[in-house]
Amino acid sequence: MEKLEKFTLINEDRSRIKVFEPFEDVSKPSPSIDAMMVSYGCVYKRSSKPVMKGSRVETIEAARKEYAELLKEGWKKTSIFNSYF
């Protein structure tokens, strides 16, 4: 199984972020990662922690599709918020 990483995308005007991270289903006897958690939030100041509005769990396939669509819309991968998560 491939190694899934956590990554953050930010929109063009730097006001919204989405965090994609592997979601481990610990309710199963042998925890496995077969989904991604997508959290989304607003950025008010680049120097402060983003305000997260919510999250949802998607299949890896759906998360990949959403990620690709966001990149097409001009969202970019960022690491400036990594220290907060």
C-alpha positions as a LaTeX table, in Angstrom:
\begin{tabular}{lrrr}
\hline
Residue & $x$ (\AA) & $y$ (\AA) & $z$ (\AA) \\
\hline
Met1 & 0.00 & 0.00 & 0.00 \\
Glu2 & 1.29 & 3.45 & $-0.87$ \\
Lys3 & 2.31 & 5.89 & 1.81 \\
Leu4 & $-0.24$ & 8.68 & 2.04 \\
Glu5 & 0.92 & 12.06 & 3.18 \\
Lys6 & $-0.76$ & 15.01 & 4.74 \\
Phe7 & $-0.78$ & 18.16 & 2.65 \\
Thr8 & $-2.36$ & 21.59 & 2.64 \\
Leu9 & $-3.74$ & 23.56 & $-0.29$ \\
Ile10 & $-4.44$ & 27.28 & $-0.25$ \\
Asn11 & $-6.60$ & 29.20 & $-2.70$ \\
Glu12 & $-5.33$ & 31.97 & $-4.96$ \\
Asp13 & $-6.34$ & 34.90 & $-2.78$ \\
Arg14 & $-4.95$ & 33.09 & 0.29 \\
Ser15 & $-8.24$ & 33.21 & 2.21 \\
Arg16 & $-9.13$ & 29.53 & 2.35 \\
Ile17 & $-7.23$ & 26.34 & 3.01 \\
Lys18 & $-7.97$ & 22.64 & 2.75 \\
Val19 & $-5.94$ & 20.04 & 4.61 \\
Phe20 & $-5.88$ & 16.51 & 3.21 \\
Glu21 & $-4.65$ & 13.81 & 5.57 \\
Pro22 & $-4.81$ & 10.03 & 5.78 \\
Phe23 & $-7.74$ & 8.86 & 7.89 \\
Glu24 & $-7.11$ & 5.73 & 9.93 \\
Asp25 & $-10.20$ & 3.74 & 10.79 \\
Val26 & $-9.40$ & 2.62 & 14.32 \\
Ser27 & $-12.79$ & 0.95 & 14.74 \\
Lys28 & $-11.55$ & $-1.99$ & 12.68 \\
Pro29 & $-9.56$ & $-4.86$ & 14.24 \\
Ser30 & $-6.50$ & $-3.99$ & 12.16 \\
Pro31 & $-6.54$ & $-0.22$ & 11.60 \\
Ser32 & $-6.02$ & 0.61 & 7.96 \\
Ile33 & $-5.93$ & 3.79 & 6.00 \\
Asp34 & $-8.47$ & 3.59 & 3.22 \\
Ala35 & $-9.83$ & 7.11 & 3.40 \\
Met36 & $-8.73$ & 10.72 & 3.59 \\
Met37 & $-9.94$ & 13.39 & 5.96 \\
Val38 & $-10.45$ & 16.74 & 4.26 \\
Ser39 & $-10.55$ & 19.69 & 6.66 \\
Tyr40 & $-11.35$ & 23.17 & 5.47 \\
Gly41 & $-10.96$ & 26.58 & 6.97 \\
Cys42 & $-10.43$ & 30.29 & 6.55 \\
Val43 & $-7.23$ & 32.26 & 6.77 \\
Tyr44 & $-7.53$ & 35.71 & 8.29 \\
Lys45 & $-3.87$ & 36.52 & 8.82 \\
Arg46 & $-1.00$ & 34.60 & 7.37 \\
Ser47 & 0.81 & 34.79 & 10.69 \\
Ser48 & $-1.99$ & 33.27 & 12.75 \\
Lys49 & $-3.57$ & 29.86 & 12.89 \\
Pro50 & $-6.33$ & 29.33 & 10.29 \\
Val51 & $-9.87$ & 29.00 & 11.63 \\
Met52 & $-11.01$ & 25.52 & 10.73 \\
Lys53 & $-14.69$ & 25.28 & 9.79 \\
Gly54 & $-15.12$ & 21.54 & 9.56 \\
Ser55 & $-13.97$ & 18.30 & 8.05 \\
Arg56 & $-15.29$ & 15.25 & 6.30 \\
Val57 & $-13.99$ & 11.81 & 5.42 \\
Glu58 & $-13.76$ & 10.88 & 1.74 \\
Thr59 & $-12.56$ & 7.84 & $-0.14$ \\
Ile60 & $-8.98$ & 8.18 & $-1.33$ \\
Glu61 & $-10.30$ & 8.30 & $-4.90$ \\
Ala62 & $-12.74$ & 11.16 & $-4.15$ \\
Ala63 & $-10.05$ & 13.08 & $-2.24$ \\
Arg64 & $-7.64$ & 12.73 & $-5.18$ \\
Lys65 & $-10.30$ & 13.99 & $-7.56$ \\
Glu66 & $-11.06$ & 17.01 & $-5.35$ \\
Tyr67 & $-7.32$ & 17.73 & $-5.00$ \\
Ala68 & $-6.87$ & 17.67 & $-8.79$ \\
Glu69 & $-9.88$ & 19.96 & $-9.30$ \\
Leu70 & $-8.60$ & 22.46 & $-6.73$ \\
Leu71 & $-5.20$ & 22.57 & $-8.47$ \\
Lys72 & $-7.00$ & 23.29 & $-11.75$ \\
Glu73 & $-8.84$ & 26.18 & $-10.04$ \\
Gly74 & $-5.51$ & 27.70 & $-9.05$ \\
Trp75 & $-5.09$ & 26.37 & $-5.50$ \\
Lys76 & $-1.46$ & 25.73 & $-4.55$ \\
Lys77 & 0.28 & 23.36 & $-2.19$ \\
Thr78 & 1.62 & 25.19 & 0.85 \\
Ser79 & 3.59 & 24.38 & 3.96 \\
Ile80 & 3.29 & 27.72 & 5.77 \\
Phe81 & 0.67 & 26.33 & 8.16 \\
Asn82 & 2.39 & 23.02 & 8.93 \\
Ser83 & 3.50 & 24.26 & 12.34 \\
Tyr84 & $-0.14$ & 24.62 & 13.40 \\
Phe85 & $-1.26$ & 21.06 & 12.59 \\
\hline
\end{tabular}
